[in-house]
């Protein structure tokens, strides 16, 4: 279930912010470098064939919260209530 929620958030972020490597997620460059490293490792272990090429799909779960918080103005029309989002996110995280 957590994976479904994670990937739903990733798809939402991709629709709102974009899915390119140079999309402005407003996270530290070292986080983005970590995502790129994960993607490169997967590419090497699968002989260059990636199941998912979008960089955001190599982020950690907590990165998604950071992205949404730092870009809240973009997500407000969809998520509406930041406190509610935070409670639900924490519940899924604990699950």
Helices and strands as residue ranges (DSSP letters): H 2-16, H 29-45, G 55-58, H 61-70, H 72-79, H 82-94
